[in-house]
Amino acid sequence: MSSEPVALASPEEVPWKKLSPKAPLAALLPLSGMIGRIFLGALLPTFFAREQGLPIILLVIVASVAVLMLAAGLYEVATTSYRVVGAQLEIRSGIFTRTSRFIEAARVQNTEVLQPFVSKLLGLVEVKVETASGGKADGHLRGLTPEDAQALIHALQAVRREGAAVLLPGDAAPEERVLSEARLGGLLLYGATALGLGVLAVAMGAMHEIAETFHKLLLPWMEAHWEALAAPGMVWLSATVAAIAGLFGLWLVSGARAVLQFHGFRLVDTGTHLRAVGGLITRRQVTVRRARIQQVVLDEPLLRRALGFGSVEVETAGVRTGRQSEDRAELLVPVVPTARMPELLKDFVPELPDAMSFQGAHPKALLRARIRAVGLSVLVAAPATWFWGAWGAVAWLLLPAQLFGAWFDWRFQGWLVTEALVVVRQGFWRRRTTVVQRSRIQSARARQGPLERGYGVAHVRIDVAGSHVILPSVSWAEAQSLIDVLPARRPTRHAPLATLPDVRLPG
């Protein structure tokens, strides 16, 4: 890193850069998909209701609006230009309605280089520039040549006085330390143990198509062989086969998603940055500045622990949106062997102590968890027994299972505060260990609800940019003392009060 001041050109001396002439072609498919999702609500009734769907005139209006929106999006891409002037990235687009964006280079948290399939065919890439201002990338340039993308990132790094080399997807990196790589078998295991809402949505769509096929082809065959199919025991056999087939289908879809997202995943350490590259159809490269890391999470669900691996999520202040933590993380290492986790965590957070002695959760937190487990079991088992008799009574087996899980969960919880870090460990079924930089804490608050007051416990919530973590239950007095000491003291850049001039009021 150089300490020489950077000579900044005046705005008049810096020309505007245009995107590639092929940029509208590269943006055609993603814009079409985005507009299609907007009108999905209008098209779904037509799909399911067949001829009783929307009237033709409404479909024509919907199609016309969609074409206009697509034309406007392509027009904006074709008129986009950018430049790095002074200490800012300036992006403008449009002719009749002009839009200009200014992004302070010093505020940039991460840069991301994407190469979707269509862009790969056209020899182009996309660049996303993220700050801590919101859930979307502040700057998203589609249709750059690799050389222009490299020059843009170099210019942003030069303003920030960083000397890290910029490599685009596919470039060789001779002087870098490889931290993690993902193999095909590991990705399939990762996908099979990560059943999310997206997977369920795809599976539901596949089940609809299977039901259509069943109605047309399989149902006539079943009616012709009904005597054999109605034999004793065939119902249970059919249910078991259907359940296994459904579970296998979910695993297949989830595994395919993991391979598409992380194929060829490789994480390297350049000294000042972490760089991750991966993806089968869309290659994604994320560059995270080490100095910007605010939180690292080790995610170890029970099934993955049994298989001997977990995942690691790295977050900066470049805030993203998403229900799942994996969606919010700027950098996700999908497969990390359990024995390798402490070493990798130390690479991300060098301040982490070698031996960690956790403070446990408050003893009354266990009583609270047991009462909640009993209440939940009764709410499920009592109606089941009422409606289904002896078969419903099997649901009472939930009670010992819930009590057992509550004790394991309480026993595993813990927290640790060091000079630079806060470490929080939670969950038995889904074990998560969160490491937060104290210098990145935005706020800390203690809360004690009516039920917690009855138990004499409280909880402490720590907020960082775009995320938060909750400590295990502690006493109210301990919670109050923690919120005073958790945010680390930051060195002030202002002059001492004694050297400031006196303030003179009028008169």
PyMOL commands that set and color helices and strands:
alter all, ss='L'
color gray80, all
select helices_A, chain A and resi 11-13+23-38+40-52+56-78+105-107+117-122+146-159+184-192+197-224+226-229+234-262+290-292+302-307+325-328+338-348+363-388+390-412+438-440+450-455+476-485+497-499
alter helices_A, ss='H'
color red, helices_A
select strands_A, chain A and resi 17-18+81-85+88-93+99-104+110-115+125-130+139-144+177-181+266-269+273-278+283-289+295-301+309-315+331-337+359-360+414-417+421-426+430-437+443-447+459-464+467-470
alter strands_A, ss='S'
color yellow, strands_A
deselect
rebuild
show_as cartoon
